[in-house]
């Protein structure tokens, strides 16, 4: 039983020290509070993980949706840019010649 790299002997020593310091009356209340804190931490951790997973999946969906129209615009803009540059070249060449 390796709990946070604490073996059974270390855990027993910690429990005995806690019993001596806090007494037998307060120890159950402290254990209950510690259990509630651990449960709350796990719940918050799980919620954070779920939220991050959800955000990442939404961002990837939005990224894929945003990439598709941009690729179409890029080729349309490139074609429009080529048309403009061809029109400018022939216009410049026609005025000089």
GROMACS elastic network, one bead per residue, 0.5 to 0.9 nm:
[ bonds ]
;  ai    aj funct       b0    kb
    1     5     6  0.88706   500
    1     6     6  0.80912   500
    1     7     6  0.62620   500
    1     8     6  0.65526   500
    2     5     6  0.52059   500
    2     6     6  0.54975   500
    2     7     6  0.52416   500
    2     8     6  0.74988   500
    3     6     6  0.51335   500
    3     7     6  0.67637   500
    3     8     6  0.85406   500
    3    11     6  0.85767   500
    4     7     6  0.84720   500
    6     9     6  0.80261   500
    6    10     6  0.58865   500
    6    11     6  0.63227   500
    7    10     6  0.54137   500
    7    11     6  0.62270   500
    7    12     6  0.86861   500
    8    11     6  0.50616   500
    8    12     6  0.60914   500
    8    13     6  0.86055   500
    9    12     6  0.50826   500
    9    13     6  0.61957   500
    9    14     6  0.86725   500
   10    13     6  0.50369   500
   10    14     6  0.62075   500
   10    15     6  0.86665   500
   11    14     6  0.50963   500
   11    15     6  0.62340   500
   11    16     6  0.86744   500
   12    15     6  0.51167   500
   12    16     6  0.61989   500
   12    17     6  0.86257   500
   13    16     6  0.51528   500
   13    17     6  0.61683   500
   13    18     6  0.85707   500
   14    17     6  0.51319   500
   14    18     6  0.60839   500
   14    19     6  0.85577   500
   15    18     6  0.50293   500
   15    19     6  0.61009   500
   15    20     6  0.86224   500
   16    19     6  0.50334   500
   16    20     6  0.62254   500
   16    21     6  0.86426   500
   17    20     6  0.50624   500
   17    21     6  0.60517   500
   17    22     6  0.84218   500
   18    21     6  0.51246   500
   18    22     6  0.57469   500
   18    23     6  0.74581   500
   18    27     6  0.73661   500
   19    22     6  0.55051   500
   19    24     6  0.59481   500
   19    26     6  0.86444   500
   19    27     6  0.64877   500
   20    23     6  0.55061   500
   20    24     6  0.79854   500
   22    25     6  0.77500   500
   22    26     6  0.59045   500
   22    27     6  0.61228   500
   22    30     6  0.88118   500
   23    26     6  0.58383   500
   23    27     6  0.62016   500
   24    27     6  0.53911   500
   24    28     6  0.74276   500
   25    28     6  0.67871   500
   25    29     6  0.77925   500
   26    29     6  0.53834   500
   26    30     6  0.62166   500
   26    31     6  0.87009   500
   27    30     6  0.50684   500
   27    31     6  0.60894   500
   27    32     6  0.85631   500
   28    31     6  0.50197   500
   28    32     6  0.61011   500
   28    33     6  0.85975   500
   29    32     6  0.50541   500
   29    33     6  0.61957   500
   29    34     6  0.85661   500
   30    33     6  0.50346   500
   30    34     6  0.60540   500
   30    35     6  0.85190   500
   31    34     6  0.50006   500
   31    35     6  0.60795   500
   31    36     6  0.86008   500
   32    35     6  0.50808   500
   32    36     6  0.62366   500
   32    37     6  0.86246   500
   33    36     6  0.51021   500
   33    37     6  0.61456   500
   33    38     6  0.86369   500
   34    37     6  0.50348   500
   34    38     6  0.61765   500
   34    39     6  0.86204   500
   35    38     6  0.51424   500
   35    39     6  0.61880   500
   35    40     6  0.85865   500
   36    39     6  0.50883   500
   36    40     6  0.60808   500
   36    41     6  0.85203   500
   37    40     6  0.50799   500
   37    41     6  0.60745   500
   37    42     6  0.86022   500
   38    41     6  0.50509   500
   38    42     6  0.61756   500
   38    43     6  0.85851   500
   39    42     6  0.51353   500
   39    43     6  0.61143   500
   39    44     6  0.85672   500
   40    43     6  0.50744   500
   40    44     6  0.60703   500
   40    45     6  0.84234   500
   41    44     6  0.51662   500
   41    45     6  0.59963   500
   41    46     6  0.85278   500
   42    46     6  0.60506   500
   42    47     6  0.85553   500
   43    46     6  0.51021   500
   43    47     6  0.61445   500
   43    48     6  0.85593   500
   44    47     6  0.50801   500
   44    48     6  0.60936   500
   44    49     6  0.85522   500
   45    48     6  0.51244   500
   45    49     6  0.61664   500
   45    50     6  0.86403   500
   46    49     6  0.50729   500
   46    50     6  0.61518   500
   46    51     6  0.85542   500
   47    50     6  0.50954   500
   47    51     6  0.60516   500
   47    52     6  0.85380   500
   48    51     6  0.50733   500
   48    52     6  0.60693   500
   48    53     6  0.84739   500
   49    52     6  0.52016   500
   49    53     6  0.60900   500
   49    54     6  0.85432   500
   50    53     6  0.50928   500
   50    54     6  0.60828   500
   50    55     6  0.85850   500
   51    54     6  0.50410   500
   51    55     6  0.60876   500
   51    56     6  0.85337   500
   52    55     6  0.50514   500
   52    56     6  0.60485   500
   52    57     6  0.85412   500
   53    56     6  0.51690   500
   53    57     6  0.61776   500
   53    58     6  0.85971   500
   54    57     6  0.52157   500
   54    58     6  0.61386   500
   54    59     6  0.85290   500
   55    58     6  0.50964   500
   55    59     6  0.59952   500
   55    60     6  0.85205   500
   56    59     6  0.50507   500
   56    60     6  0.61014   500
   56    61     6  0.85544   500
   57    60     6  0.51321   500
   57    61     6  0.61643   500
   57    62     6  0.85921   500
   58    61     6  0.50504   500
   58    62     6  0.60785   500
   58    63     6  0.83963   500
   59    62     6  0.50137   500
   59    63     6  0.58711   500
   59    64     6  0.85055   500
   60    64     6  0.61120   500
   60    65     6  0.85064   500
   61    64     6  0.52174   500
   61    65     6  0.61692   500
   61    66     6  0.85091   500
   62    66     6  0.58813   500
   62    67     6  0.84204   500
   63    66     6  0.50435   500
   63    67     6  0.59961   500
   63    68     6  0.87615   500
   64    67     6  0.51492   500
   64    68     6  0.64916   500
   65    68     6  0.56428   500
   65    69     6  0.72852   500
   66    69     6  0.60121   500
   66    70     6  0.64276   500
   66    71     6  0.88800   500
   67    70     6  0.51509   500
   67    71     6  0.61177   500
   67    72     6  0.87753   500
   68    71     6  0.53840   500
   68    72     6  0.66542   500
   68    73     6  0.88835   500
   69    72     6  0.50854   500
   69    73     6  0.61562   500
   69    74     6  0.85286   500
   70    74     6  0.58974   500
   70    75     6  0.86159   500
   71    74     6  0.50152   500
   71    75     6  0.64148   500
   71    76     6  0.85964   500
   72    75     6  0.54304   500
   72    76     6  0.62039   500
   72    77     6  0.85229   500
   73    77     6  0.57505   500
   73    78     6  0.82173   500
   74    77     6  0.50261   500
   74    78     6  0.59055   500
   74    79     6  0.84644   500
   75    79     6  0.60672   500
   75    80     6  0.84776   500
   76    79     6  0.50885   500
   76    80     6  0.60828   500
   76    81     6  0.84475   500
   77    81     6  0.59000   500
   77    82     6  0.84659   500
   78    82     6  0.61263   500
   78    83     6  0.85842   500
   79    82     6  0.50648   500
   79    83     6  0.62194   500
   79    84     6  0.86681   500
   80    83     6  0.50337   500
   80    84     6  0.62136   500
   80    85     6  0.86146   500
   81    84     6  0.50611   500
   81    85     6  0.61061   500
   81    86     6  0.84874   500
   82    85     6  0.50706   500
   82    86     6  0.59891   500
   82    87     6  0.84102   500
   83    86     6  0.51296   500
   83    87     6  0.60285   500
   83    88     6  0.85096   500
   84    87     6  0.50333   500
   84    88     6  0.60150   500
   84    89     6  0.84905   500
   85    88     6  0.50217   500
   85    89     6  0.60148   500
   85    90     6  0.85433   500
   86    89     6  0.50956   500
   86    90     6  0.61483   500
   86    91     6  0.83530   500
   87    90     6  0.53037   500
   87    91     6  0.59390   500
   87    92     6  0.85048   500
   88    92     6  0.59425   500
   88    93     6  0.83394   500
   89    92     6  0.51244   500
   89    93     6  0.58996   500
   89    94     6  0.83382   500
   90    94     6  0.58355   500
   90    95     6  0.85273   500
   91    94     6  0.51686   500
   91    95     6  0.63098   500
   91    96     6  0.87959   500
   92    95     6  0.53173   500
   92    96     6  0.63515   500
   92    97     6  0.86536   500
   93    96     6  0.53579   500
   93    97     6  0.60577   500
   94    97     6  0.53418   500
